[in-house]
Amino acid sequence: MRWLTSAVGVAALLGAASAQDPDSKQVVDAETGFTFGQYVSDQGISFRIAIPDPAPATGSYDAVVQIAAPIAIGWAGIAWGGSMTYNPLTIVWKSGTDVVLSSRFAFGYYVPPAYTGAVYSILKTGTHVNATHWQITAKCTGCTQWGDDDIGVTTLDPTQQNPLAFAFSTVPPDTPSSNTSSFGIHDSIGHWYHDFAQGTNPGFTALVSKNSEGPGSSNATTTATGGSTGKPTNSTLTPPRPTTVTSKTSSFTSVTLTPTGNSTTTSSKPTPPKPTKPTGPPKPSRPPKPTKTLKPTAPVKPPHSPPFPFPVWTPKPKPTAKTPV
Ligand code: HEM
């Protein structure tokens, strides 16, 4: 019995140690030139995030988000705070040969309304549809910090792992061409720890401009409030180019982005099995996962006009100091 207890203790310790590893890996996308931290879901949906280097130690910073999904995926989304509610949601889907991005923010477990606190610019290079996959690349201003006095302000740490969540459905939105379309509940959701430091880019601003116009296009970047459509500039789609394999440090597993938009591990080392998340308290270096409960103190904002179906919520400006009377 004593042996059994010790064995369980050792296993728990080993589990806790491996749980420190992020679920994301570093990849370099030769098509856009961005270095991303990438998480791939069991369904083969890739969620990639690139950020500036250096990113400000405090406050909001821009991020480039790239989502590549198998063609059978109807919609997919990232929850930047790791839960469905009270954080920016980046929802994407394909519409013919276009890929549509919609900015949402959920106050409950129903279709999330549009969110103007995050503004997106679609990067035309890196946004396309082919026979097997669709992919979108967009710069987001407002995805790394959100909230107000009511719900509290959250800032994602650019140097560390942050708990994110995804959701997807194989059923496309009701009106795919509209970024304010309604859509049905997810088939599945998942959580992961994303190491933002894996996606740091010293030439971030230059890469954003370089990729904004797309190959052979003189069009300006599409800017989105609430959502946007990324129109590939070429109607004949060029398959994504093969990408460079890099490994920033030995702790990262190198991967190659394949022409299908998915990644394959190219490290000669076998990939270790995915660690199970600890059920106990996380180590201090890893931020705790957010609770899944709704914040009872956060009042649901009254809908602005138009009231249906998608009221828009904008964060309240910080209250100014009261002048004495
Ligand atoms: C029609 C739209 C949607 C509906 C009706 C819906 C509904 C729900 C419901 C009923 C739950 C289960 C709550 C529970 O029992 O704990 C849930 C959980 C969840 N949903 Fe959604 N959802 C929708 C869209 C989304 C989107 C767009 C995302 C993210 C991109 C998302 C992310 C999540 C996550 C991460 C959870 C796990 C619980 C949490 O972390 O809050 N959902 N959703």
Residues whose N, C-alpha, C, O or C-beta is under 5 A from the ligand:
A	BS01	HEM	G77 I78 A79 G82 S83 M84 T85 L89 Y109 Y110 V111 P112 A165 F166 A167 F183 G184 I185 H186 I189 G190 K292
